[in-house]
Amino acid sequence: MAAFIAENFRFLSLFFKSKDVMIFNGLVALGTVGSQELFSVVAFHCPCSPARNYIYGLAAIGVPALALFVIGVIWNNHTWNLVAECHKRGTKNFSAAANFLIFGSVMGRAAVAPVTWSVISLLRGEAYVCALSEFIEPTSLDKFPPGYGEETMARFPCKDVPQNLTRFQDEVIRRLKYESQLFGWMLIGAVAVLVFITKCLKHCCSPLSYRQEDYWNLYRSSEAKLFQRTAEIHSKVVAANNVKNFFGFVCLDKEEKELVQEFAVETLQPRPQWDAITGVYIYREKNGFPLYSRLHKWAKGVTGNSLGPDSQEMAFLAT
């Protein structure tokens, strides 16, 4: 029984590791949903005034979505790889398709949170009702009393509606929520179709088999984890040696002492080496053998982007 549980646990662990991007996007979406619910309860208060309603309603949907998009761009490592690439080498080394793919990858991942925010806002309908209540035509409501205009209609999302119009309030809100939720479901459908088409194009245009592409993803994940772990130890050992040189001793706990003794660091990597492994990378092959990353390319002693007549650039597989 214990062996069966352990085997299933390993399977789940490997599954989630292989789906890390999907899980990350799901967590971003769930966090956005929670933030939207909190915002609706704490911060959303319709002004119920002509002109202000429209601006406030659109701002309640658009401004947080824009802020989430900017945060998503900032948090995306591809953004800074692209910046480093433009700063060090420029994008002239990549084809238009590769540049479009890299830019689309950054924008697509950053769009998860703002799209989720917009969809939840539309499905809830509060901001939409607030924004468009003043544009409801009174004559479209059956037996609506004459003499009322935008100022009165703008008050329908709130409770201070004239007594003789309270029976129309539910109908107005229900009509606007119907429109808002319809747009929300249409947005969900459009995003789903777009994701499906993008996935199909990616796999159709990829010259790699599914297994090799899966191996490439595993390699990149392993390389990033090992590089980060090794960089932490390397920087700690270098810092300990420098502190010891300054004070004559260094205060380390037992684990840190073992690290310093086990990993002797004599040299530091020069800036050209850091530049060589930093930036956007397009999958390449040399003489039929793959180069899976900039670090892999550097380790094999390959320099520049022109790999010779036997090399191949896979423009649709930007990392």
C-alpha positions in Angstrom: 0.0 0.0 0.0 2.8 2.4 0.9 4.6 1.6 -2.4 1.4 2.3 -4.3 0.9 5.6 -2.6 4.6 6.6 -3.2 4.3 5.6 -6.9 1.2 7.8 -7.3 2.8 10.6 -5.5 5.8 10.5 -7.8 3.5 10.4 -10.8 1.6 13.5 -9.6 4.9 15.3 -8.8 6.2 14.7 -12.4 2.8 15.7 -13.9 2.7 19.0 -12.1 6.4 19.7 -12.9 5.7 19.2 -16.6 2.7 21.5 -16.4 4.3 24.3 -14.4 3.3 27.0 -16.8 -0.3 25.9 -16.9 -0.4 25.6 -13.1 1.2 29.1 -12.7 -1.4 30.6 -15.1 -4.1 28.8 -13.0 -2.8 30.3 -9.8 -2.6 33.7 -11.4 -6.2 33.4 -12.5 -7.4 32.2 -9.1 -5.5 35.1 -7.4 -7.1 37.5 -9.8 -10.6 36.2 -9.0 -10.0 36.6 -5.3 -8.7 40.1 -5.8 -11.7 41.0 -7.9 -14.1 39.7 -5.3 -12.3 41.7 -2.6 -12.4 44.8 -4.8 -16.1 44.5 -5.4 -16.9 44.2 -1.7 -14.5 46.8 -0.4 -13.7 49.4 -3.1 -16.5 49.4 -5.7 -19.0 52.2 -5.1 -20.9 53.5 -8.1 -21.2 57.3 -8.0 -24.8 57.2 -9.5 -24.2 60.4 -11.4 -24.5 61.1 -15.2 -21.1 61.0 -17.0 -19.3 59.9 -13.8 -21.0 56.5 -14.0 -19.5 55.7 -17.4 -16.0 56.8 -16.5 -16.1 55.0 -13.2 -17.5 51.8 -14.6 -14.9 51.6 -17.4 -12.1 52.5 -15.0 -13.2 49.7 -12.6 -12.7 47.2 -15.4 -9.9 48.7 -17.4 -7.5 50.3 -14.9 -6.9 47.2 -12.7 -6.7 45.1 -15.9 -4.0 47.4 -17.2 -2.1 47.4 -13.9 -2.2 43.5 -13.9 -0.9 43.4 -17.4 2.0 45.7 -16.6 2.8 43.6 -13.5 2.7 40.5 -15.7 5.1 41.9 -18.2 7.5 43.0 -15.4 7.4 39.6 -13.7 8.0 37.7 -16.9 11.6 36.6 -17.3 11.3 36.7 -21.0 10.8 40.4 -20.8 14.2 41.0 -19.3 15.8 38.4 -21.7 14.3 40.4 -24.5 15.6 43.7 -23.1 19.1 42.2 -22.6 19.0 40.9 -26.1 18.1 44.3 -27.6 20.7 46.0 -25.4 23.6 43.6 -26.1 22.9 42.2 -29.6 19.8 43.8 -31.0 17.0 41.8 -32.6 18.6 41.9 -36.1 19.8 38.3 -35.6 16.3 37.0 -35.4 13.7 36.7 -38.2 10.4 38.7 -38.1 8.6 35.5 -37.2 10.9 34.8 -34.2 10.6 38.4 -33.0 6.8 38.2 -33.3 6.8 34.9 -31.4 9.0 36.2 -28.6 6.9 39.3 -28.2 3.7 37.3 -28.3 4.9 35.0 -25.6 5.6 37.9 -23.3 2.2 39.5 -24.1 0.3 36.2 -23.9 1.5 35.3 -20.4 1.0 38.8 -19.1 -2.6 38.8 -20.4 -3.8 35.9 -18.2 -4.5 38.1 -15.1 -6.1 41.1 -17.0 -8.3 38.8 -19.1 -9.4 37.0 -16.0 -10.2 40.3 -14.3 -12.2 41.5 -17.2 -14.2 38.3 -17.5 -15.0 38.2 -13.8 -16.0 41.9 -13.9 -18.3 41.3 -16.8 -19.8 38.1 -15.3 -20.5 40.0 -12.1 -22.0 42.9 -14.0 -21.7 45.5 -11.3 -19.3 47.8 -13.2 -21.1 47.3 -16.5 -24.5 48.2 -14.9 -22.9 51.3 -13.3 -21.3 52.4 -16.6 -24.3 52.0 -18.9 -27.4 52.6 -16.7 -27.6 56.2 -17.8 -27.8 55.2 -21.5 -30.9 53.1 -21.0 -33.7 54.6 -23.1 -36.7 55.2 -20.8 -39.1 54.7 -23.6 -37.8 51.1 -24.0 -39.3 50.3 -20.5 -43.0 49.4 -20.5 -45.2 52.0 -18.8 -42.3 54.1 -17.7 -43.5 57.5 -16.6 -42.5 60.4 -18.9 -40.2 63.3 -17.8 -37.2 61.4 -16.6 -33.8 61.5 -18.3 -30.2 60.5 -17.9 -29.8 61.9 -14.3 -32.6 59.6 -13.1 -31.4 56.5 -15.0 -27.9 57.0 -13.6 -29.3 56.5 -10.1 -30.7 53.0 -10.9 -27.6 51.1 -9.8 -28.1 52.7 -6.3 -31.0 52.5 -3.9 -32.0 56.2 -4.0 -34.4 55.7 -7.0 -37.7 57.7 -6.9 -40.4 55.7 -5.2 -42.6 55.5 -8.3 -39.7 54.0 -10.3 -38.5 51.3 -8.0 -40.5 48.7 -9.9 -38.4 49.3 -13.0 -35.1 49.0 -11.1 -34.9 45.2 -11.2 -35.7 45.2 -15.0 -33.0 47.7 -15.8 -30.3 45.9 -13.7 -31.4 42.6 -15.1 -31.2 43.8 -18.7 -27.7 45.3 -18.2 -26.4 42.3 -16.4 -27.7 40.1 -19.3 -25.6 42.2 -21.7 -22.6 42.2 -19.4 -22.6 38.4 -18.8 -23.1 37.9 -22.6 -20.0 39.9 -23.3 -18.2 37.9 -20.6 -19.1 34.5 -22.0 -18.2 35.8 -25.5 -14.8 36.9 -24.2 -14.2 33.5 -22.7 -15.1 31.8 -25.9 -12.9 34.1 -28.0 -9.9 33.5 -25.6 -10.5 29.7 -25.7 -10.5 29.7 -29.5 -7.4 31.9 -29.7 -5.5 29.6 -27.3 -6.6 26.5 -29.3 -5.5 28.1 -32.6 -2.2 29.2 -31.1 -1.5 25.7 -29.7 -2.3 24.2 -33.1 0.0 26.6 -35.0 2.8 26.0 -32.5 2.7 22.3 -32.9 2.1 22.4 -36.7 5.0 24.8 -37.3 7.4 23.0 -34.8 9.9 20.9 -36.7 10.5 18.9 -33.4 8.7 15.8 -32.4 6.4 15.9 -29.4 8.9 13.8 -27.4 11.9 16.0 -28.2 9.9 19.2 -27.5 9.0 17.7 -24.1 12.6 16.8 -23.5 13.6 20.4 -24.3 11.1 21.7 -21.7 12.5 19.3 -19.1 16.0 20.3 -20.0 15.3 24.1 -19.6 13.5 23.5 -16.3 16.4 21.4 -14.9 19.0 23.8 -16.2 17.3 26.8 -14.6 16.9 25.0 -11.2 20.5 23.8 -11.2 21.8 27.2 -12.3 19.9 29.0 -9.6 20.9 26.5 -6.9 24.6 26.6 -7.9 24.6 30.4 -8.2 23.3 30.7 -4.7 26.1 28.5 -3.3 28.7 30.1 -5.5 27.8 33.6 -4.4 27.7 32.5 -0.7 31.2 31.0 -1.0 32.6 34.0 -2.7 31.0 36.3 -0.1 32.4 34.2 2.7 35.9 34.3 1.3 35.8 38.1 0.9 34.4 38.7 4.4 37.2 36.4 5.8 39.8 38.4 3.8 38.5 41.6 5.3 38.0 40.6 8.9 40.4 37.7 9.2 37.6 35.3 10.0 34.0 34.7 9.0 31.1 33.6 11.1 29.4 30.6 9.5 27.0 28.0 10.8 27.7 24.3 10.4 26.0 23.9 7.0 27.7 27.0 5.6 31.1 25.8 6.8 30.6 22.5 4.9 29.7 24.4 1.8 32.8 26.6 1.9 35.0 23.6 2.5 33.4 21.4 -0.2 33.2 24.0 -2.9 36.4 26.0 -3.3 35.8 29.0 -5.6 39.0 30.4 -7.1 37.8 32.5 -10.0 34.8 34.6 -11.0 33.1 34.5 -14.4 34.0 37.5 -16.5 31.3 39.7 -17.9 31.5 38.4 -21.5 30.6 34.9 -20.2 27.5 36.3 -18.5 26.6 38.2 -21.6 26.9 35.0 -23.7 24.4 33.1 -21.6 21.9 36.0 -21.1 19.2 37.0 -23.5 16.6 35.5 -25.8 17.4 32.1 -27.3 16.0 30.5 -30.4 16.3 26.7 -30.7 19.2 25.9 -33.0 21.0 22.8 -34.3 24.6 22.4 -35.3 25.5 19.5 -37.6 22.2 17.9 -36.7 22.8 18.1 -32.9 20.5 20.3 -30.8 21.6 23.3 -28.7 18.9 23.7 -26.1 19.9 27.0 -24.5 22.5 29.8 -24.5 24.3 28.0 -21.7 24.4 24.8 -23.8 25.6 26.8 -26.7 28.3 28.4 -24.7 29.4 25.1 -23.1 29.8 23.6 -26.6 32.0 26.5 -27.6 29.6 27.9 -30.2 29.8 31.7 -30.7 27.6 34.0 -32.6 24.4 33.2 -34.4 25.8 32.0 -37.7 26.4 28.3 -37.1 27.5 27.3 -40.6 25.7 25.6 -43.5 24.8 22.5 -41.5 23.1 24.5 -38.8 19.4 25.2 -38.5 17.3 27.8 -36.7 13.9 26.9 -35.4 12.3 30.3 -35.5 8.9 29.1 -34.1 10.4 27.6 -30.9 11.6 30.7 -29.0 12.4 30.0 -25.3 
